[in-house]
Amino acid sequence: MKRINPQTNSQFRRGDLRMDGYIFFAYTNKRKLDGYFKEIWLSPGASQRALLNDRTRKKTKRHGTSSDNANTHA
């Protein structure tokens, strides 16, 4: 079960801000003893790095790398 964000009355979404400045990143597939999924909260700096890594990973997956393309035409 996913915890509800008290400010929006819906599940936490990537980018939701906590009172201490940490930013919600994702739920894990592991459950805590209270039945809720564990949550990943990142500091603002770590959140920016994760966002850049995610964008880079998606761009590489979509376009491929030049070495990947060279191997497919062999």
C-alpha positions, -999 to +999 in steps of 0.1 A: +000+000+000+013+034-009+012+062+017-010+093+010+004+127+007-015+148+033-011+180+012-026+165-020-047+136-007-032+113-033-002+091-035+033+107-033+046+115-068+082+121-079+091+157-070+068+161-039+085+182-013+087+172+024+088+198+052+126+193+058+133+200+021+138+164+009+122+154-024+102+122-030+118+100-056+100+066-056+084+038-038+103+005-034+088-029-038+095-038-001+069-033+026+075-019+060+059-035+091+030-011+090+021-024+055+032+006+035+059+004+008+093+019+017+099+053+002+130+069-013+135+106-003+165+125-017+182+157-007+178+185-033+214+179-046+209+142-049+175+147-065+191+169-093+218+143-099+192+115-101+170+135-125+200+141-148+210+105-147+175+094-155+173+118-184+207+106-197+197+070-194+164+075-212+181+094-240+207+067-244+181+040-244+160+059-270+188+068-294+214+042-285+252+048-285+274+049-315+291+017-304+257-001-301+248+010-336+281-001-351+276-036-337+241-040-351+252-034-387+280-060-387 
